[in-house]
Amino acid sequence: MAMIGPTVCTTCVISQLCIRNRAPLLFHSSGAFINGVSWCSKTNTVLRNRAGGRRRMSVNATATATEGLQKGIAEFYDESSGIWENIWGDHMHHGFYEPGSDVSLSDHRSAQIRMIEESLRFASLSEDSEEKPRNIVDVGCGIGGSSRYLAKKYGAKCQGITLSPVQAQRAQALANAQGLESKVSFQVADALNQPFEDGQFDLVWSMESGEHMPDKTKFVNELARVAAPGGTIIIVTWCHRDLSPSEDSLRPEEEVLLKKICDAFYLPAWCSTADYVKLLKSLSLEDIKAEDWSEYVAPFWPAVIKSALSWKGFTSLLTSGWKTIKGAFAMPLMIEGYKKGLIKFAIITCRKPASIREDTSSLS
Ligand SMILES: C[S@@+](CC[C@H](N)C(=O)[O-])C[C@H]1O[C@@H](n2cnc3c(N)ncnc32)[C@H](O)[C@@H]1O
C-alpha cells in the first residue's frame, strides 16, 4: 500500500497518511511509529505493501524509530528495576511452573531459577567440566540475575549488556557484593551492535530481551556473530503465534491487543517462533530447536498482578513513575494474550557450527 505525506507528527520526520483510509498514522509519544512499523489510525492495522510485506521505512526513519524505542526501554528499566528487585528479586523473567500447580509467592523465585535450569537443559548444555561454558554473554541482562547464576554454576566469566544505566550499575554492585567482580561485568550496550569481537562466547544467553529488539534479523545476526564456533545460543522470548499457511498476518483484533502491550512495555513489532527458526536457518546454525513453553509460565502474570496489588507493591508503584504504572496496567493484557493463544512464551536454541571459524566475519 502506498502512502502520502508529510502531515502528522511534529517530533518525527516520518509523517504520513494512510492513503486508503485517509487517516493519520499512529505514533508513540516519542514520535516513533508504533511497533516500528506503520499503523493506520482508522483501521488500527499494520500497513502492508502490495506484495503483502510490511512497508520498508527509510533508513533515517528506521534509525529515528529505533533511537526513540531504545530511549524508552532504557527509561522504563531505569525507573522500574528497583521496584521489581524489591518485590521479586534479581530475576526479571517468567518462572517455569508445573502446569496446573498451585504456587505461593515464595515459590516464584525458585520458578525463575527453574526457568534458567530448564533452558540450559533444553539446549543440552553440558555439565562436564571439559565442555561447560567458560565465556558467557548475557544479552539484555537486567540487573544481572542470570549472569551471576551462570557464572557461579559454571565457574565461567560472564559479560552482561543492557540499555539501562541503572540496571548495569545495580548488576555490578550485586556482583561485587557476592565476590564475583573478577568473573562478571556489566555495561550499557546495544544488543544490535554488541561491543564484542567475533566468536568470543561459548554460551550466548538472551533471556526475555528479544521481544524488545526492533530488528530481529540484526539481533540474531549479532548473537551468531559473537558466538564461538561450536557455541550455544539460547533465546527465551515472547512471540506471537505462528501463522497458518493460509494467513499472511495476524487478525486485526490480535494486532490491536499486541499494539497496546507494545506501547506499555516499549516493544517493537512481534514475530513468531517460526520466524526465529527461519532466521537461524538462514545463518546455517545447527541443532535448531524451538518449543512453546506458554503452559509452563501460566501462573506468572497473575502472581505479578497479585504482588502489585499488595500494600508494598501498591505503594512502590505510586512512588515509581508513569512508565512503570503504565506497564502495571498492561499486565492483564498479557494474560489475555496467552489465554487467546496469541502470545507464546518461546525457547529457541541452536549451536554455531564448529567448522566456520574462518567465516565468522560474514555474520557481522
Ligand atoms: C525483561 S528484562 C530481562 C532481564 C534479564 N534477562 C533477566 O532475565 O532478568 C529485558 C532486558 O533487555 C534489555 N534490552 C532491551 N533492548 C536491548 C538492547 N537493544 N540492547 C541491550 N539490552 C536490551 C533491557 O535493558 C532489559 O535489561
The ligand as an SDF file (V2000), in Angstrom:
LIG
                    3D

 27 29  0  0  0  0  0  0  0  0999 V2000
   12.6570   -8.1600   30.8560 C   0  0  0  0  0  0  0  0  0  0  0  0
   14.3010   -7.5870   31.0750 S   0  0  0  0  0  0  0  0  0  0  0  0
   15.1250   -9.1760   31.2070 C   0  0  0  0  0  0  0  0  0  0  0  0
   16.3370   -9.0590   32.0830 C   0  0  0  0  0  0  0  0  0  0  0  0
   17.1530  -10.3250   32.3120 C   0  0  0  0  0  0  0  0  0  0  0  0
   17.4610  -11.0320   31.1020 N   0  0  0  0  0  0  0  0  0  0  0  0
   16.5180  -11.2470   33.3170 C   0  0  0  0  0  0  0  0  0  0  0  0
   16.0800  -12.3370   32.9220 O   0  0  0  0  0  0  0  0  0  0  0  0
   16.4860  -10.9020   34.4930 O   0  0  0  0  0  0  0  0  0  0  0  0
   14.7560   -7.0490   29.4330 C   0  0  0  0  0  0  0  0  0  0  0  0
   16.1730   -6.5500   29.3170 C   0  0  0  0  0  0  0  0  0  0  0  0
   16.5020   -6.3740   27.9200 O   0  0  0  0  0  0  0  0  0  0  0  0
   17.3090   -5.2190   27.8050 C   0  0  0  0  0  0  0  0  0  0  0  0
   17.3010   -4.7390   26.4260 N   0  0  0  0  0  0  0  0  0  0  0  0
   16.2510   -4.4160   25.6520 C   0  0  0  0  0  0  0  0  0  0  0  0
   16.6610   -3.9930   24.4440 N   0  0  0  0  0  0  0  0  0  0  0  0
   18.0170   -4.0610   24.4520 C   0  0  0  0  0  0  0  0  0  0  0  0
   19.0230   -3.7580   23.5090 C   0  0  0  0  0  0  0  0  0  0  0  0
   18.7490   -3.3010   22.2920 N   0  0  0  0  0  0  0  0  0  0  0  0
   20.3140   -3.9330   23.8760 N   0  0  0  0  0  0  0  0  0  0  0  0
   20.6360   -4.3890   25.1130 C   0  0  0  0  0  0  0  0  0  0  0  0
   19.7150   -4.6960   26.0430 N   0  0  0  0  0  0  0  0  0  0  0  0
   18.4210   -4.5370   25.7160 C   0  0  0  0  0  0  0  0  0  0  0  0
   16.7110   -4.2570   28.7940 C   0  0  0  0  0  0  0  0  0  0  0  0
   17.5960   -3.1990   29.0610 O   0  0  0  0  0  0  0  0  0  0  0  0
   16.4640   -5.2150   29.9690 C   0  0  0  0  0  0  0  0  0  0  0  0
   17.6450   -5.3230   30.7130 O   0  0  0  0  0  0  0  0  0  0  0  0
  1  2  1  0
  2  3  1  0
  2 10  1  0
  3  4  1  0
  4  5  1  0
  5  6  1  0
  5  7  1  0
  7  8  2  0
  7  9  1  0
 10 11  1  0
 11 12  1  0
 11 26  1  0
 12 13  1  0
 13 14  1  0
 13 24  1  0
 14 15  1  0
 14 23  1  0
 15 16  2  0
 16 17  1  0
 17 18  1  0
 17 23  2  0
 18 19  1  0
 18 20  2  0
 20 21  1  0
 21 22  2  0
 22 23  1  0
 24 25  1  0
 24 26  1  0
 26 27  1  0
M  CHG  2   2   1   9  -1
M  END
$$$$
